[in-house]
């Protein structure tokens, strides 16, 4: 199906759309943290990379990465259309993840990253090892 807008108009329309974050994965993580009685987390803590969850007293940050957007080695499938665009976009996400992790570690924070698909089976052990009470 062809686009009804010109490239310029489509770009303008798309630029007006604002993301809402990964709400379903964050809600699932909240559910798991509460289930395991892990406390002390904050949302929207002012740190580089805008971690999904921050544990300021423990100096731990937790990112819940979407399998598509962050190129999960298990789940990621390369898009068939507009592949060059998506490869560049997702590549920038992955590189930004590395840079943010490096900066946070230099500031003395422990960085945990969880893949979206891992939340289906419960709280990953490595998260519980670091954050469990």
C-alpha positions as CSV (number, residue, x, y, z in Angstrom):
1,X,0.0,0.0,0.0
2,X,1.4,3.4,-0.9
3,X,1.6,6.2,1.5
4,X,-1.1,8.9,1.0
5,X,1.4,11.6,2.2
6,X,4.5,12.9,0.5
7,X,7.8,12.1,2.3
8,X,8.0,15.6,3.7
9,X,4.5,15.5,5.0
10,X,4.9,12.0,6.5
11,X,8.0,13.2,8.3
12,X,6.1,16.2,9.7
13,X,3.2,14.0,10.8
14,X,5.5,11.4,12.4
15,X,7.6,14.1,14.2
16,X,4.5,15.1,16.1
17,X,4.0,11.7,17.7
18,X,5.5,11.3,21.1
19,X,6.4,8.0,22.7
20,X,4.8,6.9,25.9
21,X,7.6,4.7,27.0
22,X,7.5,1.0,27.5
23,X,4.5,1.1,29.8
24,X,3.6,-2.6,29.7
25,X,7.1,-3.9,30.5
26,X,7.6,-1.3,33.2
27,X,4.3,-2.3,34.8
28,X,5.4,-5.9,34.7
29,X,8.7,-5.0,36.4
30,X,6.8,-3.1,39.1
31,X,4.6,-6.1,39.7
32,X,7.7,-8.4,40.0
33,X,9.6,-5.9,42.3
34,X,6.6,-5.8,44.6
35,X,6.0,-9.5,44.5
36,X,9.6,-10.0,45.7
37,X,9.3,-7.2,48.2
38,X,12.1,-5.2,46.7
39,X,11.8,-1.6,47.8
40,X,13.7,1.7,47.4
41,X,13.1,2.1,43.7
42,X,12.3,5.4,42.1
43,X,11.1,6.2,38.6
44,X,12.3,9.2,36.6
45,X,15.4,9.7,38.7
46,X,17.5,12.4,37.0
47,X,20.4,10.3,35.6
48,X,22.0,9.8,32.2
49,X,19.9,7.6,29.9
50,X,16.8,8.0,32.0
51,X,16.8,4.6,33.7
52,X,13.4,2.9,34.1
53,X,14.1,2.2,37.8
54,X,16.7,3.7,40.1
55,X,17.7,2.6,43.5
56,X,19.5,5.7,44.9
57,X,20.5,4.3,48.3
58,X,22.1,1.2,46.6
59,X,23.4,3.2,43.6
60,X,21.8,0.7,41.2
61,X,19.9,1.5,38.0
62,X,17.6,-0.9,36.1
63,X,16.8,-0.7,32.4
64,X,14.0,-2.8,30.9
65,X,15.0,-3.0,27.2
66,X,12.5,-3.8,24.5
67,X,13.7,-6.8,22.4
68,X,13.1,-5.0,19.1
69,X,14.4,-1.5,20.0
70,X,17.6,-2.7,21.6
71,X,18.4,-5.7,19.3
72,X,17.9,-8.6,21.7
73,X,20.2,-11.5,20.6
74,X,17.4,-14.0,21.2
75,X,14.3,-12.2,19.8
76,X,15.4,-9.6,17.3
77,X,14.2,-10.0,13.7
78,X,15.6,-7.6,11.1
79,X,12.8,-5.7,9.4
80,X,12.2,-6.6,5.8
81,X,11.2,-3.2,4.7
82,X,13.2,0.0,5.0
83,X,16.0,-2.2,6.5
84,X,18.7,0.5,6.1
85,X,16.8,3.0,8.2
86,X,15.9,0.5,10.9
87,X,19.5,-0.9,11.1
88,X,20.8,2.7,11.6
89,X,18.1,3.6,14.2
90,X,18.5,0.4,16.3
91,X,22.3,0.6,15.9
92,X,22.2,4.1,17.5
93,X,20.0,2.7,20.3
94,X,22.5,-0.1,21.1
95,X,25.5,2.3,21.0
96,X,23.7,4.8,23.2
97,X,23.0,1.9,25.7
98,X,26.8,1.2,25.8
99,X,27.6,4.9,26.3
100,X,25.0,5.4,29.1
101,X,26.1,2.2,30.9
102,X,29.8,3.3,30.7
103,X,28.9,6.8,32.1
104,X,26.8,5.5,34.9
105,X,29.4,2.9,35.9
106,X,32.1,5.7,36.0
107,X,29.8,7.6,38.3
108,X,29.7,4.6,40.7
109,X,26.3,3.1,39.7
110,X,25.7,-0.6,39.1
111,X,23.8,-1.0,35.8
112,X,21.3,-3.8,35.3
113,X,19.7,-4.4,31.9
114,X,16.7,-6.8,31.5
115,X,15.3,-7.9,28.2
116,X,11.5,-7.5,27.7
117,X,11.1,-11.3,27.1
118,X,12.8,-12.2,30.4
119,X,9.9,-10.6,32.3
120,X,7.5,-13.3,31.1
121,X,9.1,-15.9,33.3
122,X,9.5,-13.8,36.4
123,X,12.3,-11.6,37.9
124,X,15.7,-12.6,36.4
125,X,18.0,-14.1,39.0
126,X,20.8,-11.6,38.4
127,X,18.4,-8.8,39.4
128,X,17.3,-10.6,42.5
129,X,21.0,-11.3,43.4
130,X,21.8,-7.6,43.3
131,X,18.5,-6.2,44.7
132,X,17.1,-9.0,46.8
133,X,16.7,-8.2,50.5
